[in-house]
């Protein structure tokens, strides 16, 4: 059983990573495609900003219903469904000839990518042990952030040869293929393959039982969770850091680099790729920092360093060099992960009493 588990769990892990990569890819593509979209579809700054706002708000509000769908249908069928929606959204995006169709495509994509993170969490928690989860979750977040890397310089290179429409059509085909693979290979839990849980097969049930006994047996009411100061503190920190970094790095920076600083599209793509690499490094390293100094200190330190990084570029907007812009983008992505680190999701896995 253990040998069979090890054979089955890693393809599922890879599928979850590929799904999450689509989230980061679609989030950052407007920064790269911005100048082309504005020129081809005659979009003004307000229309372009509305496109970003529509994606962000739909992504936020879709979390609850999509999460509920993943619970009711299961991660396998749920991920297959939203991958199909992602394929449709990418296809509509590639065919858009006006602002209305463009917004519809971004709404479809926002709904789709809102479920890839939690869907991956459900699969990883079901197919790996409690001990393995923290490390594998950090790696999952880090590898997923490579979607941002693919959405910068590589996407710009592809666009220079084939155009943004062909690039989006290719992503639609990839999403469709991934949906088929997901439905065939993914399973919600080991029991569907006649296996015991990973903790049982690794002899770690005693550890889980000890954690459960120590934490008590009462479920936490939802209203009690809403009264927790730490919940709102984390939310405000995430709002300040994630919102500013995503709005700039994933939306407006491409326009800023080409219009305000008169850089070429290729140069702006290279600079934005450093933001993506910063995300990758931050997701991987923040877990190690958390283990060293704890969650609270990591978040506070990340917010402080993130603030100083913004002040650094704000004080020299017209004289900053390409090297400095690249370094700024790397740190912006890196410290964004520190201030809202992936280890927060580990709490959900380790808490034996669901809300």
C-alpha positions as CSV (number, residue, x, y, z in Angstrom):
1,X,0.0,0.0,0.0
2,X,2.8,2.4,0.9
3,X,4.6,1.7,-2.4
4,X,1.3,2.3,-4.3
5,X,0.7,5.5,-2.4
6,X,4.1,6.9,-3.4
7,X,3.5,6.0,-7.1
8,X,0.1,7.8,-7.1
9,X,0.7,10.8,-5.0
10,X,3.4,12.6,-7.0
11,X,1.5,12.8,-10.4
12,X,-1.4,14.4,-8.4
13,X,1.0,16.9,-6.8
14,X,2.3,17.9,-10.2
15,X,-1.2,18.4,-11.5
16,X,-2.0,20.7,-8.6
17,X,1.1,22.7,-9.2
18,X,0.3,23.1,-12.9
19,X,-3.2,24.3,-12.0
20,X,-1.9,26.8,-9.5
21,X,0.6,28.1,-12.0
22,X,-2.4,29.2,-14.2
23,X,-3.6,31.4,-11.3
24,X,-0.3,33.4,-11.2
25,X,0.0,33.4,-15.0
26,X,-3.4,34.9,-15.6
27,X,-2.9,37.4,-12.8
28,X,0.2,38.9,-14.3
29,X,-0.5,38.8,-18.0
30,X,-2.2,42.2,-18.1
31,X,1.1,43.8,-17.1
32,X,2.8,42.2,-20.1
33,X,-0.1,42.5,-22.6
34,X,-1.2,46.0,-21.4
35,X,0.3,48.1,-24.2
36,X,-0.9,45.6,-26.9
37,X,-4.4,45.4,-25.5
38,X,-4.7,49.2,-25.2
39,X,-3.5,49.6,-28.7
40,X,-5.5,46.8,-30.4
41,X,-8.8,47.3,-28.6
42,X,-8.5,51.1,-28.3
43,X,-8.6,51.0,-24.5
44,X,-8.0,54.0,-22.3
45,X,-6.5,54.0,-18.9
46,X,-9.9,53.9,-17.2
47,X,-11.1,50.9,-19.2
48,X,-7.8,49.1,-18.7
49,X,-8.0,49.7,-14.9
50,X,-11.6,48.5,-14.9
51,X,-10.5,45.2,-16.5
52,X,-8.1,44.7,-13.6
53,X,-10.7,45.7,-11.0
54,X,-13.2,43.2,-12.5
55,X,-10.7,40.4,-12.3
56,X,-9.7,41.2,-8.7
57,X,-13.2,41.6,-7.3
58,X,-14.6,38.5,-9.0
59,X,-11.6,36.5,-7.8
60,X,-12.2,37.7,-4.2
61,X,-16.0,37.1,-4.2
62,X,-15.7,33.7,-6.0
63,X,-13.6,32.2,-3.2
64,X,-16.6,31.2,-1.1
65,X,-18.9,29.7,-3.8
66,X,-16.0,28.0,-5.6
67,X,-14.7,26.6,-2.3
68,X,-18.2,25.3,-1.5
69,X,-18.3,23.7,-5.0
70,X,-15.0,21.9,-4.3
71,X,-16.3,20.6,-1.1
72,X,-19.6,19.3,-2.6
73,X,-18.2,17.9,-5.9
74,X,-14.8,16.9,-4.6
75,X,-11.4,18.3,-5.7
76,X,-11.2,16.1,-8.7
77,X,-14.5,17.1,-10.4
78,X,-14.2,20.6,-9.0
79,X,-10.8,21.3,-10.5
80,X,-11.8,19.7,-13.8
81,X,-14.8,22.0,-13.9
82,X,-12.8,25.2,-13.3
83,X,-10.1,24.1,-15.7
84,X,-12.8,23.9,-18.3
85,X,-13.9,27.4,-17.4
86,X,-10.3,28.6,-17.6
87,X,-10.1,27.2,-21.1
88,X,-13.3,28.9,-22.2
89,X,-12.1,32.2,-20.6
90,X,-8.7,32.0,-22.3
91,X,-10.4,31.3,-25.7
92,X,-12.9,34.2,-25.3
93,X,-9.9,36.4,-24.3
94,X,-8.0,35.5,-27.5
95,X,-11.1,36.3,-29.6
96,X,-12.0,39.5,-27.9
97,X,-12.7,42.4,-30.3
98,X,-14.2,44.9,-27.9
99,X,-14.1,45.9,-24.2
100,X,-17.3,44.0,-23.2
101,X,-16.0,40.6,-24.5
102,X,-12.6,41.3,-22.8
103,X,-14.3,41.9,-19.4
104,X,-16.4,38.7,-19.8
105,X,-13.2,36.7,-20.5
106,X,-11.5,38.1,-17.4
107,X,-14.5,37.4,-15.3
108,X,-14.5,33.8,-16.4
109,X,-10.8,33.5,-15.7
110,X,-11.2,35.0,-12.3
111,X,-13.9,32.5,-11.3
112,X,-11.7,29.7,-12.6
113,X,-8.4,30.6,-10.9
114,X,-10.1,31.3,-7.6
115,X,-10.3,27.6,-6.9
116,X,-6.8,26.3,-7.9
117,X,-5.2,27.2,-4.6
118,X,-7.8,25.6,-2.3
119,X,-8.2,22.6,-4.7
120,X,-4.5,22.0,-4.5
121,X,-4.6,22.2,-0.7
122,X,-7.3,19.6,-0.5
123,X,-5.4,17.1,-2.7
124,X,-2.1,17.6,-1.0
125,X,-3.5,17.3,2.5
126,X,-5.3,14.1,1.5
127,X,-2.4,12.4,-0.2
128,X,0.5,13.4,2.0
129,X,1.2,13.1,5.7
130,X,0.8,15.8,8.3
131,X,4.5,16.0,8.7
132,X,5.1,16.3,4.9
133,X,2.4,19.0,4.4
134,X,4.3,22.2,5.6
135,X,7.3,21.5,3.4
136,X,5.3,20.4,0.4
137,X,2.9,23.4,0.7
138,X,5.8,25.8,0.6
139,X,7.2,24.1,-2.5
140,X,3.7,24.0,-4.0
141,X,3.4,27.8,-3.6
142,X,6.9,28.4,-4.9
143,X,6.5,26.2,-8.0
144,X,3.1,27.7,-8.6
145,X,4.6,31.2,-8.7
146,X,6.6,30.1,-11.7
147,X,3.4,30.8,-13.5
148,X,4.3,34.4,-13.0
149,X,7.7,33.8,-14.6
150,X,6.1,32.2,-17.6
151,X,3.7,35.2,-17.8
152,X,6.5,37.7,-18.1
153,X,9.5,37.5,-20.4
154,X,8.6,34.1,-22.0
155,X,5.1,35.4,-22.8
156,X,6.5,38.6,-24.2
157,X,8.8,36.5,-26.5
158,X,5.9,34.4,-27.7
159,X,3.8,37.5,-28.3
160,X,6.6,39.1,-30.4
161,X,6.4,36.1,-32.7
162,X,2.8,35.1,-32.7
163,X,0.8,37.9,-31.0
164,X,-1.2,38.0,-27.8
165,X,-4.2,36.3,-29.3
166,X,-2.2,33.2,-30.3
167,X,-0.6,33.1,-26.9
168,X,-4.0,33.1,-25.2
169,X,-5.3,30.5,-27.6
170,X,-2.4,28.2,-26.6
171,X,-3.2,28.7,-22.9
172,X,-6.8,27.7,-23.7
173,X,-5.6,24.4,-25.3
174,X,-3.3,23.7,-22.4
175,X,-6.1,24.3,-19.9
176,X,-8.4,21.9,-21.8
177,X,-5.7,19.2,-21.9
178,X,-5.0,19.7,-18.2
179,X,-8.7,19.3,-17.4
180,X,-8.8,15.9,-19.2
181,X,-5.6,14.7,-17.4
182,X,-7.0,16.0,-14.1
183,X,-10.2,14.0,-14.5
184,X,-8.4,10.8,-15.4
185,X,-5.5,10.9,-12.8
186,X,-6.7,12.9,-9.8
187,X,-8.5,11.2,-6.9
188,X,-9.9,13.0,-3.9
189,X,-8.5,10.6,-1.3
190,X,-6.4,7.4,-1.1
191,X,-9.5,5.4,-0.1
192,X,-10.7,5.8,-3.7
193,X,-7.7,3.7,-4.6
194,X,-8.2,1.2,-1.8
195,X,-5.5,2.7,0.4
196,X,-5.3,3.8,4.0
197,X,-4.5,7.5,4.8
198,X,-0.9,8.6,4.4
199,X,-0.6,9.1,8.2
200,X,-1.8,5.6,8.8
201,X,0.6,4.1,6.2
202,X,3.5,6.0,7.6
203,X,2.6,5.1,11.2
204,X,1.9,8.7,12.2
205,X,-1.6,8.3,13.4
206,X,-0.4,8.6,17.0
207,X,1.1,12.1,16.3
208,X,-2.2,13.3,14.8
209,X,-4.2,11.9,17.7
210,X,-1.9,13.6,20.2
211,X,-2.4,17.0,18.4
212,X,-6.1,16.5,18.3
213,X,-6.3,15.6,22.0
214,X,-4.2,18.5,23.0
215,X,-6.3,21.0,21.0
216,X,-9.6,19.9,22.6
217,X,-12.8,18.5,21.1
218,X,-15.0,21.6,20.5
219,X,-15.6,23.0,17.1
220,X,-15.0,26.8,16.8
221,X,-18.1,28.7,15.9
222,X,-17.8,30.9,12.8
223,X,-18.8,34.0,14.8
224,X,-15.9,33.3,17.2
225,X,-13.5,33.2,14.4
226,X,-14.7,36.6,13.1
227,X,-14.0,38.0,16.6
228,X,-10.3,36.9,16.5
229,X,-8.1,40.1,16.3
230,X,-5.4,38.1,14.5
231,X,-7.8,37.3,11.6
232,X,-8.4,41.0,10.9
233,X,-4.7,41.9,11.4
234,X,-3.7,39.3,8.9
235,X,-6.4,40.5,6.6
236,X,-5.2,44.1,6.8
237,X,-1.6,43.2,6.3
238,X,-2.6,41.1,3.3
239,X,-4.8,43.9,2.0
240,X,-2.0,46.5,2.2
241,X,0.9,44.4,0.9
242,X,-0.8,42.0,-1.6
243,X,-3.1,44.6,-3.0
244,X,-0.4,47.1,-3.7
245,X,2.1,44.6,-5.1
246,X,-0.5,42.9,-7.3
247,X,-2.0,46.2,-8.6
248,X,1.4,47.5,-9.6
249,X,3.4,44.3,-10.5
250,X,0.5,42.4,-12.1
251,X,-1.4,45.3,-13.7
252,X,0.1,48.8,-14.1
253,X,3.9,48.3,-14.1
254,X,4.0,47.3,-17.7
255,X,2.3,50.6,-18.7
256,X,4.5,52.5,-16.3
257,X,7.7,51.0,-17.8
258,X,6.8,51.6,-21.4
259,X,5.0,54.9,-21.1
260,X,6.5,56.8,-18.2
261,X,10.1,55.4,-18.5
262,X,10.0,54.9,-22.3
263,X,11.4,51.3,-22.1
264,X,10.9,48.7,-24.8
265,X,8.4,46.0,-24.4
266,X,11.2,43.4,-24.2
267,X,13.0,45.4,-21.5
268,X,9.8,45.7,-19.5
269,X,9.1,42.0,-19.8
270,X,12.6,41.2,-18.5
271,X,12.1,43.6,-15.5
272,X,8.7,42.1,-14.6
273,X,10.2,38.6,-14.7
274,X,12.2,39.6,-11.6
275,X,8.9,40.2,-9.7
276,X,8.0,36.6,-10.6
277,X,11.3,35.2,-9.5
278,X,10.9,37.2,-6.3
279,X,7.6,35.4,-5.7
280,X,9.2,32.1,-6.3
281,X,12.1,32.7,-3.9
282,X,9.8,34.3,-1.3
283,X,7.4,31.4,-1.2
284,X,10.3,28.9,-0.7
285,X,12.3,30.9,1.8
286,X,9.5,32.3,3.9
287,X,8.8,28.8,5.2
288,X,12.4,28.5,6.5
289,X,12.2,32.0,8.0
290,X,9.0,31.1,9.8
291,X,10.5,28.0,11.3
292,X,13.4,30.1,12.5
293,X,11.7,33.2,14.0
294,X,8.0,32.3,14.0
295,X,4.9,33.5,12.0
296,X,4.3,36.8,13.7
297,X,7.9,38.1,13.4
298,X,8.1,37.0,9.8
299,X,4.9,38.9,8.8
300,X,6.0,42.1,10.6
301,X,9.5,42.0,9.2
302,X,8.2,41.3,5.7
303,X,5.8,44.3,5.9
304,X,8.6,46.6,7.2
305,X,11.0,45.5,4.4
306,X,8.2,45.8,1.8
307,X,7.5,49.4,2.9
308,X,11.2,50.4,2.7
309,X,11.4,48.9,-0.8
310,X,8.5,51.1,-1.9
311,X,10.0,54.2,-0.3
312,X,13.3,53.4,-2.2
313,X,11.6,53.6,-5.6
314,X,9.3,56.4,-4.7
315,X,12.1,58.7,-3.9
316,X,13.8,58.3,-7.3
317,X,11.1,57.6,-9.9
318,X,12.7,59.4,-12.8
319,X,16.3,58.4,-12.2
320,X,16.1,54.8,-11.3
321,X,18.1,52.4,-13.6
322,X,17.0,49.1,-15.2
323,X,19.1,47.2,-12.7
324,X,17.5,49.0,-9.8
325,X,14.1,48.4,-11.2
326,X,14.8,44.7,-11.5
327,X,16.1,44.5,-7.9
328,X,13.0,46.4,-6.7
329,X,10.7,44.0,-8.5
330,X,12.5,41.0,-7.0
331,X,12.2,42.4,-3.5
332,X,8.5,43.4,-4.0
333,X,7.6,39.8,-4.9
334,X,9.9,38.4,-2.3
335,X,8.7,40.4,0.7
336,X,5.0,40.1,-0.4
337,X,5.4,36.4,0.4
338,X,6.9,37.2,3.8
339,X,4.1,39.5,4.8
340,X,1.4,36.9,3.9
341,X,3.5,33.7,3.9
342,X,2.3,30.3,2.8
343,X,2.7,28.9,6.3
344,X,-0.7,30.5,7.2
345,X,-2.4,27.7,5.3
346,X,-0.5,25.1,7.4
347,X,-2.7,26.2,10.3
348,X,-5.7,25.0,8.4
349,X,-4.1,21.6,8.0
350,X,-2.9,21.2,11.5
351,X,-6.1,22.4,13.2
352,X,-8.1,19.2,14.0
353,X,-11.4,21.0,14.6
354,X,-12.8,22.7,11.5
355,X,-14.8,25.9,11.8
